[in-house]
Amino acid sequence: MNKDKIYSFYKSHKGEVNGAIIGFLVAVSILIIGFIKFIFIVICMAVGYYIGKVFSVDRDYLKKFLDKIFPPGTLR
């Protein structure tokens, strides 16, 4: 099988192939590290993704957040 056939198959079935790969990786991860540790890793990744997304949209988010907690200008 040549690379062009594999690439055309992947382009026409991108969702199925990606879903199968992700499912395989999740199953192997659960078998290797355990369910609770896997859930902890997923939660940490989700929190990291959220924080990264917020910072990419608003660079001053942390300053605004800290100004809500502490008196304005304290940390600058």
MODELLER restraints for C-alpha pairs under 7 A, 6 or more apart:
rsr = mdl.restraints
at = mdl.atoms
rsr.add(forms.Gaussian(group=physical.xy_distance, feature=features.Distance(at['CA:10:A'], at['CA:17:A']), mean=6.87, stdev=0.5))
rsr.add(forms.Gaussian(group=physical.xy_distance, feature=features.Distance(at['CA:29:A'], at['CA:38:A']), mean=6.87, stdev=0.5))
rsr.add(forms.Gaussian(group=physical.xy_distance, feature=features.Distance(at['CA:30:A'], at['CA:38:A']), mean=6.04, stdev=0.5))
rsr.add(forms.Gaussian(group=physical.xy_distance, feature=features.Distance(at['CA:55:A'], at['CA:61:A']), mean=6.51, stdev=0.5))
